[in-house]
Amino acid sequence: MHLVDITMFYAAEGGGVSTYLNAKSHWLAEHGLMRHTILSPNVDDGGDIPSLVRVPGVPLPGINGYRMPVSVAALARRLKASEPDLIEVGDAGHSAWAALRLRERHGVPAIAFYHSDLPRLVENRFGQAARQATCKYLAHLYREFDLVLAPSRLMVGQLEAMGVKGALHQPLGIASDVFRPDRRDPGLRAELGIAPDARLLVYAGRFTPEKKLPLLIEAVRKLGAPYHLLMVGGGEEPPRGERISVLPFQRDQRDLARLLASCDLLVHPGDCETFGLIVLEAMACGLPVVATSGGGVAELVDERSGILAQPNCADSLAGAIEAIYERDMAALGEHARHKTREYFDWNQIFPQILRRYHSLLGAGQAAQPALERICVTD
């Protein structure tokens, strides 16, 4: 059986979609379950992920350096040449229409994974009318797929409100053997040139407008000493300020885990995340989390693992950061670690996803015996 993932949102410098697809590729190869290919215009062939295949694309200014496939027809030809038995689509552009073309002409089942809150992103840049047009477009598109998945219940509800009925909640996961508390490096504060007793906050992710980083910078300014913020990521130039250190995107997840585990607290100021893998990665490292009540991240953080602040409010964010230090940080971190290992390890998540595949394929063709075994036993 050959599974093909296709998306323009695969990025060399991180992102939840890239992390998900890389982890899937490694996991499927480790278990010997099926052949897997990732098609994207944003990769070089091969590299650390043998399943990566580049398709021709053109740069699109203003969308974080991603490239768009040159045409639906060219992408459909490349997709057909790969001879997939199942296609999973990770964006709502050319990739989606190419997959639907193969579904219509050759009967290849197609799944859409709703990774990005596109209406919110469009509204932030172009206004309410553009949001409404985007919702109509997505409803028209996703109704054509055999199955639509969304990583949070909030996004399932959003799809339902658009008119996309029957979307299923499918959370993503993390590698809890990589992200763990014993990655902590006591020397990080000295490496950053800050005091040993500094209250070290961390943000990790892309430096883009939708992440609401100016709010975080303002919250740190309001808090003052002894708070210090470490920002890890890439993309646009990050906001600068006092008591802020910036490190580049960490390609090796073990290096990212070292940084996360060596801080006190993850702060995530955005309010339009569909899920928030970095939140789980920090929790797996034993960190409490301060996030906002907007977006899918709010479904990951409970009162035993962190605090949710009001969206778009630096005062609320600063207050939540200050308040969490008054609580038992060790107990919060321990619960956060337990929660991620119990419910969000990839070894829990990928069998769930394979059951989705199995259910869809079982209606039209004989499923691979190995796929049947893992869906029954995991």
N, C-alpha and C positions, 0 to 999 in steps of 0.2 A: 504494500500500500504506500502511496506517495502523497504526503501532505505538503501543500505549498502555502506559505504565508506571504502575502503581498501587501506592501504599504509604502507610502512616501514618508512615513514618520519614523523610519529607522535612522538613527543618528550615531555617528562615530563617537560623539561626546555625550553619551548617556541618554537619559530619558526613560520613562516607564515602559514605553513600547519596546525599545531596544533591549532593556533588561529582561522583559518577559520573553521575547523571541530568542534571545541568546540562551536563557535558562531552559526554554523548551527544547532547543536544538541539542544542548548537552544532555538533558534528561532523556530524551527519546533515543539518542545514540547510546547512552549508558545502559538503557534497558533493552536495546535492540528491538524496538517495537515497530518502527516504520521508517521509511525514507522521508527526509524532511529537507525542504528548500525554502530559503528566504529570498524573495525577489524585492529589490528596492533600488531606486536611483541614487541613493545616498551612501553606497558602500563600494569598496573595491572587492573584486572577486577573491574568495579564499580568505587568507588571514587567519586569525585565531578561531574563526567560526567557519568550518569547511562548507557549511550549507549555504553560505552567502553567495548570491549571484546578482551582479549589477545589471540594471536595465537602463537604457538611454533616458536622460532627463535634462531639464533646463532649470536654472536657478530661479527662485521666486523671491524677490526682495521683500523683506518685512515679515517673513515667517521663519525666523530663527535659522537661516541657512539651509533649510530643506530644499530639495529639488523635486520637481514634478515630472512624471513620465511625459515623453514628447507627445504621445497621442494614445487614445484608447485602442485604436486598431493595432498599432505597433506593440502595445503591451499585451493585447489579446493574443497576438501571434506568438510572442515570447512565452506567454503563459501556456498556450496550447502545446508548444514544442516541449515543455517540461513534462507533459503527460500526467497531470495531477489526477488523483482519485477524489481529492477533497481540497477545497480552497478556503482559506480564512483571510478576510480582508481587514486591514487595520486603519483605513481612512475612507473618507466619503467622496473621493475624487475619481481620477481615471482608473485607479486600481479596482474600485468597486464596479464600475461599468465594464471593465475588461472581464472581471470574474462573472458578472451576469451574462455577458456575451457567451462565455463558454458553457454556462449553465443552460442557456437557451438552445444553443446549437449542438452541444455534445452531451448534455445531461449530467455535467459535473456538479455535484452539490456544492453550495456556496454558503459560508457563514460570515456574518459581519460582526466585528467586535467594536463596540462604540467606545473608543479610547479617549476621545476629546470632546469637551463640552463646546462644540462649534457654535451654537447659538449665542452663548455667553461671550465667547471670544469675538465674534462678529459684532455683537451689540456694543462691546467696549470700544471698538474702533470705528464703527460706522452708524450706530444708532439703532433705535427700536424697529424701524421699518426694515432694515437689513436683517435683524433677528427674525422677524416674522417670515420673510422670504426664505431664510435659511431653514426654518422649521418646516415649511411646506416642501422644500427640496428634499430634506432628510426623510420626511414621511413618505414621499413618492419613491425614493431610492430604497429605503430599508424594507418596505412592504414586499419587494421583489425577492428578498433573500429567504433561503430555507430556514435559517435560524439567525436570531440576533441576540448577542450577548452584551451585557453591560457590567462593569466592575463594581458598581455600588447600587444600592436600592434607590438612591436619589436619582441616578441616571435611568434606571428602569422606569421610574415615575415620570421623568422628563420625556422619555420616548413614548410612554403611554399618552401623555398630554398632547404630544404631536400627532397622535393617531397611529403609532406603531404598536400594534397589539401583540402580546405574547412574548416580548423580550424577556430573557432570563437573567437573573442575577448570578454572575460568575466572578467572585473575587480573584485577585491575583495573589502572588505570594513572594516569599524571600528564601534565600539559602541560609538557614539558621546555623549551619555548620561554619559558614563564613562570617556572618554577623553575630558576634557573641561578646559577652562582657570581658573575657580574658584577652581580648585584643588591646585593652587599655595600655597606653604608653605613658608612664608617669613623667617622661621627659618632654611631652608636647608643650607644656606651658613655657618651659625654658627655650624650646625651639621657636616659639612665637614671641619670645622676649617679654612675657608678662609675669606678674607675681604668682607665686605658688598658690596663694589663697584667692586668686581671681575667680569670679563666678563666670565660667566659660560656657557661653551659648554657641550653638552651631546651626547654621543654615546650609543645606546642600541641595543643589539643583541648578537649573538654568537661570541665568541672569536676564530675565525678560519681564516686560511690563506686567503681564498677568500674574506674576508671582508676588506683586505688591511689596517689593523690597524697600521702597522709600518709607513705608509704614514701619518696617522693622528697624531701619536706621534711626527713624525718629523715636521709636520706643527705647532704643539703646541710649540715645542722647538724653532722653528724659530720666532714665534710670541712673545714669552716671556711674562713677566708681562704686563698687569693685567689679561691675559687669563688663565683660569683653565679648565681642562677637567674632566668631570665625566663619567666614563665608567660603564655601567650596563649590566650584562649578565653572561653567563656561557660558559662552554666548555673548551677549552685549556687555559693555563695560559696567561693572557693578557700581552702585552708589558708594561714595567714599564718606568717611567720617572718623571722628575720634573713637578710640577703643575698638577698632575694627581691623581684622587681619583677613587677607584674601589669599586663597590657594587655588591652583587650577583644578580642572576636572581630573578625577582620579580614575584612570582607565582600569586599573586592577582593583577589584572589589575588596580585596584584603587590605589594600592601602586606605580605601574609604572607611572600612570597618575600624581600622586603627584610629583614624581621626574621630569618628563618631564615638567610639567607646571611651576615648580620652577626654571627652567633654562632659558637662554636667546635664545639659538639657538641649533637646532639639526644639527650635522655634520655626513654625511654618506659617507665614502670614497670609498666604493666598486663600482665595475663596471660590475658585472655579476648577479645582482638581476633580477629575472623575474618580480618582482612587487615592493615590499618594503612597507609592512604594517606599520612598525615602523615609516616611514616617514609620513604617513597619521595620525597615532596616535599622533605624535608630532604636526602636523599642526592643528589637532582638539583641542589640548591644547593651541593653539594660538602662536605656535613657528614658526618663519621663518626657512628655511632649506638651508644648503649648502650641495650639493651632487655633483656627477660627471655626465658628459654627457654620460657616458657609462651605459648600462643596462636599465631596465624598469623604474627605479626611475626617470629618466629624463622626463618621460611622466606625472609625478605627480607634478613636481615643475615648475611653470612658473615665469616670471619676477616679478609678483606681490606678490609672496610668498617666493622667495628665489633666490639663485644664483647657477649656475652649473659651476663647475670647470673642468679643463682638467683631464681626468683619469690618474692615475699613476704618478702624479706630485705633490710633496709636496709643491713646490713653488706656484703653481696655487691654491692649496687648501688653503694655508695660505693667499694668496692674496684675495681669495673670502671671507674668514672669516673676514678679516680686512675691506673689502669693504662693507660688509653688515651692519657693525656697523655704517657706514657713512650714511646709509639710514634711513628712518622712520620705525624702528623696530615694533612699535605698529601697524602701518598701514599694514605692511607685515603680521604680525600675525593675524590681523583681517580678512584679505582676505583669509589667509590659513584656518582659522576656518570656514568661510562661504563656501569655496569650498568643504571642507570635508563633512559638514552637507548637502549641497545641492546635491552632487553627489555620495558620498561614504558611507553614513550611511548604516548599514546592512539592515535597513527597505527599502532602495532603491535597494540594491544589491540582496537580497535573492528572491524577486519576479521575478527579471530578470532570476535568475538561475532556478527557478521553471517553468518559461515559457520554458526554454530549455528542462527540464524534460517532461513537458506536451506535447511539440511538438514531442518529441521522442516516448513517450508512446502512444500518440494518433494514431500513425501509426499502432500499433500492439495490443492495448487493450484499454478498456474503462478506462478513467482516473478517479481518485477519485473525487467526486463532490467538496470537499473542495479545492482541487488543482485547479479545473477549476475556482472556484469563485475568488481565490486570483490572478490568472493569468489574469482575466478579470478586476478586480476592482483596483488592486494596480498600 
